[in-house]
Amino acid sequence: MFVTTCSEKWQGAARMVKELKHVKPSPPALRVLDAGMGDGTVLTRTMRAMHNMFPTIPFLIVGKEISLEDVRLSIEKMVDRFHEHPHTVFMATNLYYYEVAGLSPRNSSPADFKWHEIALEGSTTHDFDAQISNQLQPILSAGWRTRTSEKTGNPLYVKPAAVVIYRKDHRFALDAVIPRQGEAQEFDFVMASQPYQARLPAEVKSRNVLRPLARALAPGGRMVVVQSTGKDPGMDIVRSVWPEENPFQTPRRMLLDVLKSEMKAERRNLRYFPYTDSRSLFRFYLHTLASEISSNIGTSTLLAAWNAAVYVAQIEDAKLMKALRKGGYLGETEKILRAHDGLWFTNELFTVARGRT
Ligand SMILES: C[S@@+](CC[C@H](N)C(=O)[O-])C[C@H]1O[C@@H](n2cnc3c(N)ncnc32)[C@H](O)[C@@H]1O
């Protein structure tokens, strides 16, 4: 609901594309890692722009995602990418951050790693869609099962899995691009949009997410991270119900300082860019009609606004349920929408770049 009612994923993709302009691909392919595809909107929008910028360069796209539903939604959006950009190799995997660049699980035996390849026949989106639907569903329902970590509550995969998809008629030319199990990859562009739980300390975000991704950068590669700031009317909605809430306590400079101190001995040629506020911060909006806020705000808009605010602030379910039972939250939401003539959220972006030598 959040993805379809707010412009975050469009705005996020537009920022990714700006950053992509600093990347100079070298043979055999432009290699992109999306470290958490979600529903794939940011990735497919970025891939469209990639085609525009590099129409003849092969792409290797690796999308990390543990959620079965998100993998389905993402792959569905890839069908037209294979049509417009035939030299695309796409791989979805449930490997963890610390495993994904190595293309190999660390805590399970390589024999447990379920590795599938789908070579798409034909040349139309209808052909591709039919094969993906038929071949993918059984692979995903067997390969993307999860269990819940007793320690953290996070989802864990039951078995590591990967599915690699490319066009059969381009198999020969893509031979050097198609990833092979256990052969580590480096990436020219790493996208990390909303990649961690907001409330985790900076050290944990750095150790578990940013550090393994920074290590996966190829020479000349660039990692782009997007996170929420809470400096927006969305947070006013949250605080109207929970005045003490403060989920966003690791601003970009803090995270980059931690990452830098952890990485400097290991990788001297990384550069860290927090950017100025004018380059880093960007807003995204709840879609509303101009006439709506001044007159009668519909219940569906109020529900969408409330949903977006608690989703972005990652309010835990039990706490949310209590507020829902108590009621009154839509009245507060309405006041804030009226006061600001709509609803927006502020994200921030920062990058890490690896030198060419
Ligand atoms: C790795 S994240 C984000 C996925 C993808 N990179 C994107 O930006 O859409 C995956 C999970 O975080 C949550 N999420 C996505 N966008 C969010 C946001 N703006 N604020 C809080 N949580 C978000 C969703 O539950 C999603 O399944």
The ligand as a Gaussian input file, in Angstrom:
#p B3LYP/6-31G(d) Opt

LIG

0 1
 C       15.346000      -3.792000       1.775000
 S       13.943000      -2.910000       2.173000
 C       13.624000      -1.870000       0.760000
 C       13.482000      -2.491000      -0.582000
 C       13.834000      -1.632000      -1.791000
 N       15.246000      -1.356000      -1.795000
 C       13.017000      -0.390000      -1.847000
 O       13.552000       0.700000      -1.596000
 O       11.830000      -0.508000      -2.132000
 C       12.850000      -4.133000       2.242000
 C       11.768000      -3.959000       3.237000
 O       11.820000      -2.723000       3.950000
 C       10.533000      -2.168000       4.074000
 N       10.535000      -0.805000       3.493000
 C       10.562000      -0.431000       2.197000
 N       10.559000       0.910000       2.091000
 C       10.536000       1.416000       3.335000
 C       10.505000       2.719000       3.896000
 N       10.494000       3.818000       3.159000
 N       10.493000       2.828000       5.236000
 C       10.494000       1.774000       6.012000
 N       10.497000       0.510000       5.567000
 C       10.524000       0.325000       4.245000
 C        9.599000      -3.155000       3.386000
 O        9.021000      -3.979000       4.352000
 C       10.484000      -3.946000       2.485000
 O       10.052000      -5.259000       2.248000

